[in-house]
C-alpha cells in the first residue's frame, strides 16, 4: 500500500475545516500539522481535527514538519508567495480557487511547478461533482452535437458576516474580486472545461448592490464568446434572497444538458438519451473526491482534473469581464503568457 500523504493544512477557516474532515475520513492521508496567522484559530483547529502540531509561521511549518504536500486555504493574495515557497521546498500543492489573485501570477506559478515536477492542483471541486462531471463528459464526447450556447447562474446570498469575519474578502488588493472570482468561477470553470475550446472575448457588468462599503462586486453578469462562436452567459450573485440553486444549461445542436445542485447534484439531458458517466474518484461529496483525486495524482501519478494549467482559463475570463466592466467595451481573453 502507498504510504499516506502527509498534508500540511494552511489557513484554518471554514473551507479548511471541511477539507480536514474529509482528510480524516481518508486513511491514505495524514495531517501532521496546521498553520494560521492566528494562534487561537490554529490551536482550536488542531484540537478539533486531532492534528498533533500547529504553527503561526508557514515558514516554520515547512522547516520543522515532514510533509509531502500542503493545502492552501488562505487569502487570495497569499496563494502566489506561499505556493512558490512550497514548490521551492519540493512539496506538492493543493490550493483553493482561484489559483492566484492575478493571471500573470498564475502563468508564473504554473511554469515553476512544471519545471520543478511538482503537482500543483487547484480545488475547482465541481469538476468532481457527479452532475457536473457527467455534463462535461457528454459535451466533450459530442453527445449534444455542436454547442451553440451555455448559461450558468450562481444566485447565492452572503450576509455582512462574510466580510466582517474575513475582512480580506472586501478588499481588491487581497481578494482580487468578489462574487464572480470567488463563487462564480466554479461554474465558469465547468463550462469552459466542457466546451473544450478557447474563450476569445468577454463583456461584463459588475455592481455593489447590497454591500456598498466593500471594494469588490456582489453582483456580476458576463458574456463570453468562444473561438468557434459559441456564447456563454454567467450571472454570479451574493444578493439573491432567498439563495437559489446553482444551474448550468448547455444548448447543443442535438440535445440540451441542464445541471442543478438541488435537491442533490444532478444533470438532466433533453432531446436524446445520453449515458451519465460517473466521476473517476469514489466518494460522497465533490470536495472529498477532489481531495482524493489530488492525493492520487501527487502520490501515484494518476491525472488530476484541475492541474494549474486547467485553472487558468477561468481566471483569464474573469479578468476580461472585470476589464470590460471598467472600460464598457468588449475585452480580449488573454490566454497567452
N, C-alpha and C positions, 0 to 999 in steps of 0.2 A: 504494500500500500504506500502511496505517496505520502511523505511527511506533511503534517498540517502546515498551511500557510500562516506564517506569523505576521499578523496585520496590526500596525500601529494606528490607532484612531486619533485623528487630529481635528479638533473642534468638537465640542460636547453639547451641541444644540439638539433640536427636535429630530431632524433627519438622521443625525448620527445615532440617536437612541434607537430608531427603527433598524438601522443597519447593524448596530451592535447586537440587537435582539436576534436578528436573523443569523448573524455570525455565530452566536452562541448555540443556535439550533443545528449548526453545521459542524460535525466532528472533524471535518477537514480544514477548519480554520481555528486558529487560536488568537487570543487578544492579550499580548503581553503587556501593553502599555497604552495609555491615552494621554492627550495633551490638550490644554486650553489655556488661554491667557488669564483666565480667572481660576485661581487655585481652588476656590469653593466649588465652582462648577466641575472642575476636573476631579476633585476628590469625591464629590457626590456621584458623578458618572461612573468612576471606578468602583465605588461601593455597589451601585445598583446593578452593574453588569459583571461584577466579580472579576475585575481587571486588577492584577496584582500591583501595578506601578502607575503613578500618574506624574505628569510634568506640567510646568507652566512655560517651559522653554522647548520649542520644537528642535532646536539645535542639540540640546542636551538629550532629548529622546533619541535622536538619530545616533548620537555618540555612545550612549550608555546601554541601549537596548538592542538585542539581536533581533532583527526584523527581516522579512522577505519583501514586504510591501507596506505602503502607507495609504490610508484613506483620508482624503482631504475634504472636510465639510466646513470650510472657513469662508469668510467674506471674499467676494469675487476678486478683489484687488490683490489678495494674498495667494491666489491659485498659482500665478506665474512664478513668484520667487520661491514658494515652498516646493512646488513640483520640480523646479530647477535644482534645489538643494537635495531633494530625494534622488533625482536622477544622478547627480554627481556622487551621491553615496552608494550608487549601484542598486537602488531599491525600485521595485515596480510601484506604479502609482495608479490608484483608483480615485477619481476626482469627481466631485459633484458638478453638474452642469451650471453654467456654461464652462467650456474648457478653460477659458481665460476671460478677462474683462474686455479685451480688445482683440480684433482679428490679427493685428501684427504680432501680438504676443503668442497667439495660437500657432501661427506658422513657425515661429522660433522654437516653441516648445515641442511641436511635433517633430521637427528636424532633429533636435537634441535627443529626444527619446529614441528615434530610429537609429541615429548614429551610435548611441550607447547600447543598442539592443535591449532597451528597457520597454516593458509593456506599460503603456500609458492609456488607460481606459477611462472613458467619460460616462458617468452614470445617467445616460438617457434611457431610463429603465423601461419606458413604454415600448421599446423595441422587443422586450421580453414579455410584454403584456399579451395574453392569449388571443385577444381580439385584434390588436394592432399587428401582431406577427402574422396572423392568418390573412389579414387585409393586405399587408405589404407583399407577402409571398404570392398571393393571387395576382396582384398587379404586375409584379416582376415576371411572373410566368406568362403574362399576356392573356390571362383568363378574361379580363374585362375588355379586351381589344385595345385599340388606340385610345389613350386617355385624353379627354378634352378639357376637363376641369376638376379641381378639388377645392373643398371648402372645410375649414376647421374652426371650431368655436370653443373657447375656453371661458365660460360665463361663471367665473369664480367670485368669491367675496373675501375681502380682508377687512379686519377691524383696525382701529387705531393701535391696538396692542402689537400688531405685526411690525410696525415701525418703532414703537416705544421699547419693545423687548429686544430688538436687534436694530439699533439706530443706523447701522451701515446700510440697511435696505433703502434708506431715504435719501442717500447722497450719491450723486453721479460718480464722484471720484472713487468710491468704494464699491458700489453696486454695478455701475456701468449702464444700468437701465432698470426699468420697472417691470410691469406685467408681461410685456412681450418677451423680454430676455429671460426673466426668472420663471415664469409659468408657461407662456405660450410657446416658447421654443421647443418644449417637449413634443407637442403635436406637429409643429413645423418640421421637426427632425423626422418624425414618422412619415409625413407626406413626401418630403424630399427623398427619403430612402426608398419609399415605394415607387415613386415616379422614375427614379434611377437616372434622370437626366441632369442637365446643368441649368441652374437658375440664371437668367440673363439680366433682367431689370426688376425694379420694385418701386412701388409708390406707397405712401402711407400717411396716416394721421395719428397723432398722439394727443392725449389730454390728461389734465388733472381735474377730474370731476368731483371727487369726494375728498381727496387728501390734498388740499391746496397748499399745505405747509411744506411738502416734501419736494425734492428736486426731480424725482422720476415720475413716469406716467403711471396712472392707474387704469388707463384705457388706451388700447391701440387697435387700429384697423390697418390692414395691409393688403396689397395686391401684388402678386409675383408673376412675372412672365418667364416661362421656361424657354430653353433654346428651340424646342420643337413647336412652340406656340401655345402649349397648354397653359392654363391660368390657375393660380392658387389664390384663394381668399383666406385671410386669417383675421379673427377677432379675438382679442385677449383682454380680459377684464378682471379687476379687483372689486368691481362695484355692483355686481349682479345681486339682486335681493328678491327672493332668496337665491342662494347659489344653485346652479343647474348642472346637468350632466355635461361632460365633455362629449363632443361629437366630431367625427371626421366623415365627410362624404366624398367619394371619388366616382366621377362620371366617365364611363368609357363608351366606346362605340357599340359594344355588345352587351354590357352589363354595368350595374351600379353597385358599389360597396358602401355600406353605412355602418360606422362604428359608434358605439356609446359605452360609457363605463358604468351605467346604471341599468338595472339593479346590480348586475355583475358585468364585468367587461365582456363584450361580445361583438361580433360583426355579422351583419346580415347581407346576403347577396341577392340582388333583384335582377331579373332578366334572363338568368340561366343558372343551372345548378353548378356550384363550384365547391371543390373539396377544401375543407379548412385544415391547414397544416399547423400542427402544434409547435410551440417553441422548442428549441433544441435542448433546453435545460428543464429538468423537472422542478416542481416547487409550487407552493400555494399562492405566491404573490410575485408580481413582476420584480420588485426590489430584491426579493430572495433569489430569484432566478438570475438577475443581473449580477449580483454579488458572486454567486457560484460560477457564472459564466466568466467573470474576470479571474476567479481563482483557477479555473481550468486552463485559461489562457496563460496566466503567469507561471503556473506550476507544471503544466502538462503540454503546453504548446498548441492547444486547440484554439481556433479563432474565436475572438470575442466580437459581438455585433457592433460595438461602438469604440473602436480604437480612435486615437486622436484625430487622424485624418477624416474619419467619418463624421466627426462632430463639427468640423469647420464650416460646411455649407450652411447649416442653420444659423451660426453666428454671423456669417457673411450676409445672409438675407436680413437678419435683424438689424445689422449695422446700416444696410442700404435703406430699409424702411425708416430708421431713425434719421438718416441724412435727408430723405425725401420729406419727412415731416418738418424739418428745418428749412429746406430750400423751396418747398412747394413744387418740386419738379420730379420727374422720373429719374431714378438713380441706377447706375450700373451696379450689379452684384460683383464684388471684387474677389474672385477666387484665385487669382494669380498672386504669387508672393512678391 
